[in-house]
Structure formats: structure tokens, C-alpha cells
Amino acid sequence: MIETQDVTSFKRAIDAISSFISEGNFRFSEKGISLRAVDPSQIVLVDCFIEKNAFSAYELEPTFVGVDVVEFSRMLARSLPNDKLLLDVGENEIHLNLEGEFSRTFHLPLIDVSENEKELKLPAQQFDAKVEVNARLLKEALKDALIFGSSVTVKVRDGKFALEAKGSPGVLKTVSKQSHLITVHTNVNVTSKYSLNFLSNVIKEADNDSTVLLEFKSDAPMRITYPIGKAKLQYYLAHMIL
């Protein structure tokens, strides 16, 4: 049995997964809960880990189960702010109990997901640039870029972080200023291009006051990392040809 009073953070972590993964294998281990999967388009690899200490109780035999992530997210969406979540894994289903003014129990059947029990290996990649940016600022900058097209070019030039987008309406160039909300770690110039819709969806669940870590190099996938409560969300986003 797993128990938490912070249903909202748990729900948002599952929502962040369900944006890309409709069905996936959850691993319940002695350390916590994890899921690692690639979206059907092969553009985003999702890696989520929720530490054991994120829960007020965590007494569950290690197991590896296939779950309809979208349905799981829909059930968690029925939680109320003051509900307590109790979750258990049975032989054929997950039992999800919400305790508040009402006691509600949902039963989610387990499914076979066409992956073996070995977790996907993360890309072995070295990054030339690391940018720590306030989530709200990044979301707003990407909304600006959406006016101009479906892709965005991410650059680091002379220690500054920049986004560029081009389309029939014109051209957008966004360049960071020195601020406690943006920190750039690199001594080289870097340029890479990504799907704007995918990047926007990747960061949409990040708390506005949180920091998003972007790691990338020229013409290579980007790694995006941010927390939701005590859950760690990490994405590998494929690059586009410049």
C-alpha cells in the first residue's frame, strides 16, 4: 500500500507522463516509482521517478506492471484538494482509493505493454550547454514563438540564451538578459532546432516558480529536467535538421 496526502503533485506527475505516453510500464521498487518510455512518434523519451520518501507510507512488494496511463490520469483527476490517496497493486489491477468527505475506490485493470521488463537505456550523451531558466519565462517565450511557426531554434551565444522562430508572419528573436531567473553554463556557442509543440508540451506541467534545466549541444537531442513536488521529470527531445 502507498499513501500520500499530496494527491495534486502525484496527479500532475502522471499528467506530465500521459501527455506523451498512453500506455506504459510502471516499476514499483524499494526506492520509489518509475516509468521510462518513448512516445509513439519516437520524438520524446519520458523518464519519471518519484522517490519513496514522497509518500507518507510505502509498503509494496517490488513489481513491474503495465498501466493505461491516460485512464490512470483521468481517475486521479477526480481527486479533491483535501483527499488522501491510497494506492495498491493487486494481481490483475491497481486499486486507487481517495479518502475525503467521501471514500471512493477506483479499479484500474493492468495491461500488457509490448516492452520487456528491462528498462529503456537513457541516451549516452554529452552536452555542451546547460541553461537553468524560470519555467514561467520559458513558457511565455515559447508562446511568443508559437505565433511564428512550429519549430524553434535554441541558441547560446556569448553566454546568452536565445530562441528564434520563423514563419509567414515574420521572425522572432528572444535573447535573455542577465538575471537570477536565467543562468547559462557554457563556454561555447551552441545551436539546435526542436519541435515547438513538443517542447511546449514537455514543460507545461512545470510549476511557474520552478527552474527548468535545458541541456543540449548543436544538432543533437535536448534533455529537459524539472521537479513536480518530489517527482523528477526528465525528457529527451529529438532535434530537427537545421
ABEGO torsion letter per residue (X at the ends): XBBBABAAAAAAAAAAAAAABABBBBBBBAAEBBBBBBBAAGABBBBBBBBAAABABBBBBBBBBBBBAAAAAAAAAABBAABBBBBBBBAABBBBBBBBABBBBBBBBBBBBBBBABBBBBBBBBBABBBBBBAAAAAAAAAAAAAAEABBBBBBBGGBBBBBBBBAAEBBBBBBBBBAABBBBBABBBBBBBBAAAAAAAAAABBAABBBBBBBBBGBBBBBBBBBEABBBBBBBBBBBX
